[in-house]
Amino acid sequence: MTKVEAGDGVEDGPVRLWALWRRLKALFPVWSLIPSSFYTPGAWGYAGVDFVSGFRQNPSTLKTFDLLDGIDEASFEALYALANLNARRQDQILRFVIVGYLTVPLSILALVAELAGDSLLSFTRAHMWEVISLLVAVGFGPIIYMMSQWRSRQIIGVLDLIRIERGLASDRSD
C-alpha cells in the first residue's frame, strides 16, 4: 500500500484527508468480511480473553499501520474523527434498517396472523416459493448493513491500536 506523506505532491487539508480515507476504507471491504472470518488471526482470536493480539496481526491491520506510518498527528486525528463519524452514521442507518426491514414487517405479520391466521397460512402454503424469496430478500438487507457496520467499527478498532502504539490513546471507551 502506498503511504501518503507530507510533501509528496498530494494536496494538504481536506483533499489529502479524503484521499487517505479512500485508501483506508479500501482495506476493509464489506464483501470480504465473511470469508476473512475463517482465516484471519483476529477471527481466530475470538476465543479466550485476548481479542486484540490476533486483531493486531490481521492483514488489514498491518496494511493500515503501513499506510499511516509517517502521518502527522493532526492528520491522523482528523482521519480518526472521520472514521468515528462514519461509524456513528453506520449505527444510525443500521438501527433504521433493523426497524424498517425487520421490526415493522414482523409486527405487521404478527398482527395479520392474529387477525386472519387461517388465511395467512393458506396464502403461505399456496405461495411458498414467493414467501421464502421475500423473507430472504428482506433479511439480506439488514445482513449487508450489519456487515458494513462491523467493518466501520473494525476501522476504528485498528485506528485505536495505532493511537495506543503512538501514545495518543485517551481513556474514552466508545
N, C-alpha and C positions, 0 to 999 in steps of 0.2 A: 504494500500500500504506500502511496506517495504521501510524504509528510507535507504539511502546509507550514511554512516558516516565514517569519517577518523578512521582508526584503526579497522575497522570491518571485516578484512580479505579480503576485496576487494582490488586488486592491485591499486596503485596510478597511476596518469598520464593518458595517453590515454586509457588504459583498463578501468579504472574507469569512465572516461568521456563517453565512448561508452556504458557502462552498464547503466549509468544514462540516456543517450539519449534514449536507447531502452525502459527503463521504462517510460520515459516522453512521447514519441510518442505513446506508447500503451494506454495512457489515452485519445487520440484523434483519434479514428478510423474513417476513411472516411465513412464507411458503416453507421455509426450512425448519420451522420450529418442531414439527412432529418428527421428521427424520432425525434431527440432531438430538432429540430427546432419548435416542437409543445408543448414541456413541460418544457424546461429549463428556469430558471429565466432570463438568458441572452437573450434568444429568445423573451421572453415576454417583455424585456426591449427595444426592437427596436421601441419604440414609445416615443415621448416626447424628452426631451433634454439630459437625463441621460442614456447613453448607457453602463456605466461601473458598476453601482451598481448591476444590475442583473447579469452581466458577472462575477463579483466577487463572486456571490453566486452559480454559476454553479457547479455541482458535479465534473467535470473535473478540474475546477479551485481549488476547495477545496482539491482534491487529489494531485494536483501539489504542492500546498502550503505544504501539509503534506510530500510529497516526498522530497522536497527541504529544509525542516526545518533542520537546523544544517549544511547545506552545506556551506563550507567556500566561501568567496568572489571570490577567484581566480577560484575555480571550477565552481561557478555559472556563472561567466563572460565567461568562456570557453564554458559552455553549451549555454549561451545566444548567443555567436558568432556562434556556430554550428547551432542553430535554425535560426539565420538570414541568414547564408549561405544556409541552406535548403530552406528557403523561396525565396531567390533570384533565386535559381535553379528551384524552382516550378514556379516562374514567367516566367523564360526563356522557360520552356517546355510548359507552358500554351499558351504563345504567338505563339510558333511553331505549337502547335496543332490547335489553332484557325485559323491561316493562312493556314496550311496544310489540315485540315479537313473541314474547313468551307469556308474561303475566296476564295481559289483557285477553289474548286469544284463549288461554286456558280458562280464565274466569268466564268468558262468554260460553265456551264449550261446556263447562260445568253447569251453568245456568240452563242451557239448552237441554242438556242431559237430564236435569231435574224436571224441567217442564215437559219435555217431549222425548223421554228416554227411548221408548219403543221406536219412534220414528227415526231417531238418530242412529240407533242400532241397525235398523233396516237400511237406511241410507248408506251407512258404513259398509255393511255386508254387500250391498249392490254395487258399490263403487270403491272397493277395497284398494285397488291399484292407485286410483286418484287420491284417496285419503292418505295412503302411505307416502306418495310422492309429495303431497302438500306438507305433511309433517316433516319429511326430510328437508324440504326446501326452507320451511320456517325455522327449523333447527340449525340449518347450515349457517345462516346469517350471524346469529349470536356466537357460534363457534369461531368464525373468522374474526369477529370483533374481540373475542376473548383472547385469541392468539395475538392479535395486534396489540392489545393492552399489555399482555405478558411481555412482548418484545419491548414496548416502550418502558416498562419497569426494568427490564433487563439492561437497557441502555443506561438508565440512572444508576443501577447497581454497579455497572462497570465504571462509570464516572465516579461513583463513591469510592471504589477501590483506588482509583487514581488519586482522588482527593486525600485518602488515607495515606497512601505512599508518598505523596508530596507534602504531607504535614498540613494540609488545608482543612482537614475534617473538623467539623464542629460537632457539638453534642446533640444536634437535632435528629429526630427519629421520624422520618416520613412514613 
